[in-house]
Amino acid sequence: MEERTILTALGNIVGSLGTLSLVATAPDDPLALPEPPGSEQTAAYETHVGAIKGQVDASYHNLLAMSARDYQAGYADRAGLYLLEFLGKLKEEPGYDRDFSAEGQRTLATYVADLREL
């Protein structure tokens, strides 16, 4: 597992979700459906998800795919929930301490905090 690849991709994904979350918020109409992101944003998100999939066990691929699906539909909150579940399971892996440096673990903790704010 390549720490830098995962951290870089997750950083980009969390940034994308934060941006989508801000755009999707419609304070005038709380029942309004979110606006889906454009094709360029969706393609970038899927590229980052693919980079993570290439580094982790196939058992995580479904969570990552569901996150990409909900991102594409404009649901940043649900896409973030799938990522939170993925990160929770990743942290429980026996090799987590070996695969991620102390700084990498702090970065992942920051991503978790950012995702919880969505």
Phi, psi and omega in degrees: 000127181264108184304311184299318179299313181295314182296319179295312180297316179296321177301316178294320180295314181298320176298318178297318179294321178297317178295314180297321180298318179294319181290323185285341182290126179236086185298336180286332182222093183294346178266000181294141176284148180291153174277126178292152178289164178289170183296327179294318179293319179297317179297319179296317180300313181296327176296317179293320176298318178298322178297320179291317179303325180291347184252346186241166179298149181299340180294342179268347187300324181295317178299318180293320178294321179292325176297315179297321179297314181289327175299314181300327180278351178097009182261082182298323182296314180291320178300320178293324179297320177295322177293322176299318178296317178301312181294325176297317179290323179298320181294333180278351180300141180301328182266012184304312181295331179280321185281335182237127178293170178301319178294319177298320178294322177294321178297316178298322178296323177294318178298318178300315180297318179296319180294325180293335179284342179293000000 
